[in-house]
Amino acid sequence: MASRRCRHTAGSPSTVSDSLVVTHPFHPLAGQRVPILIERRYRSLGHVYICDGGPLGTFTLPEDVTDRGRPPGSLPVDAQALADLAAVVSALKKGP
């Protein structure tokens, strides 16, 4: 008989598949598919996955560093971000 791993969410049934891809470029398992052990949603962190890292043990990943997060550039840019970018460009143009 095959064993099943339990996946949980806070207050709702799980709808995830059994694995995800780590997309954060500096994570030791970047680009690799890892099994999901538990899925959780927190008010402060949002959606997180507790995964099986094999010899690395279990680890938690926020959704935005996985293939389940939003694609790069999908968040809107606000006025403050544009003002900060303009200040950086202006400083670079002036030089040392």
C-alpha positions, 0 to 999 in steps of 0.5 A, spaced: 500 500 500 502 506 497 503 512 503 500 519 502 503 525 504 498 530 507 498 537 505 494 542 509 491 549 508 489 554 513 481 553 512 481 550 505 482 544 502 489 543 498 489 544 490 496 543 489 500 538 485 505 534 488 511 538 486 514 545 484 520 548 481 524 553 485 525 559 481 530 563 486 536 564 483 540 563 489 537 558 492 541 551 493 536 547 489 534 553 484 531 550 477 530 543 481 523 540 482 522 538 489 516 535 493 511 539 496 509 536 503 505 541 506 501 548 503 500 553 508 497 560 507 499 566 512 496 573 513 503 576 514 507 571 509 502 569 504 502 562 501 508 558 503 510 551 501 514 546 506 518 542 501 522 536 502 529 537 500 532 530 500 539 531 504 538 538 505 532 536 509 525 540 509 525 547 508 519 553 507 519 557 500 514 563 499 510 562 493 514 568 489 520 564 489 517 558 485 514 556 479 507 558 482 508 565 483 507 571 479 511 572 473 517 577 473 514 584 471 507 582 473 506 587 479 504 594 477 510 599 478 507 605 483 509 612 483 514 612 488 518 606 485 518 611 478 521 617 483 526 612 486 528 610 479 529 617 476 533 619 482 538 613 481 538 615 473 540 622 475 545 620 480 548 616 474 548 621 469 552 626 474 557 621 475 563 621 481 
